[in-house]
């Protein structure tokens, strides 16, 4: 397999050491999967910042948000028989699952789309309640009229679900709560109403029956969702055989709604592909790429916190040029350019 991505020569654009931790007791270990939007003639990233606690001999430590909104550090002896820590991302202790890191969202802006800076003032979006106890992750940003819709993964001991906040000025935010219950993530709202309705892609999960598939839903107001339909499934023996999930908001083209999505195989190797939905009936999939449009090939994509990963939920469209900002190896932020027409030519 080969891809059609034209990677920025400046990659990685952002590394963990480029930002300050949100708390003196924590350190940044990963930057992941930014939401992307244009505001005030600048390119903005809403980066997922994953933080952990420094190592201590003989112990494993991991952070969590208390029900009162405070960051707490949980510390467990490595030889504790009730500890299972054979995954870099998840810890099981006394039968309960915890994340090894806790994530928040960080705003960064750029005048050239390459060099990013933190704005003055408050640039951090933190977890707000007990349903975001283990952090907020992987935000998609969709603009409809003068409102920006922020859909993100909220993680807690109650499960993984989709939260929503809205803003008009990126200073004040309206917290709409959980809009899709567990287990759900990868929610991207279309940036235009279709036949008077809001549409969104999302990814519920099932272990026993079904799988990690992409669904579509309708809404009268962008908050309450229904008429859910499964539209994209995994494919045996292909690069997206284990799970699929939506990227950023679909792109409106003359051929239909173009969606860039991620897929992974049984080895947890993540690539990017595309599919096309009918312009008037987005629940109808017209075509899909057989081969990925992007695969992990560079050293910063192959090795890191979790290697062999390219993952996106944010992009900028300018004519035929699609600039995708993506997380590489679950550790650094990168970017690549694509031709929309070239992607469409790969659809089957």
Buried (B, 14 or more C-beta within 10 A) or exposed (E): EEBBBEBBEEBBBBBBEBBEBBBEBBBBBBBBBBBBBBBEEBBBBBBBBBBBBEEEEEEBBBBBBEEEEEBEEEEBEEEEEEBBBEEEEEBBBEEEBBBBBBBBBBBBBBEEBEEBEBEEEEBEBBBBBBBBBBBBBBBBBBBBEEEBBBBBBBBBEBBBBBBBBBBEEBEEBEEBEBBBEBBBBBBBBBBBBBEEBBBBBBBBBEEEEEBBBBBBBBBEEBEEBEEBEEBBEBBEEBBBBBBBBBBBBBBBBEBBBBBBBBBBBEEEBBBBBBBBBBBEEBBBBBBBBEBBBBBBBBEBBBBBBBBBBBBBBBBBBEEEEBBBBBBBBBBBBBBBBBBBEEBBEBBE
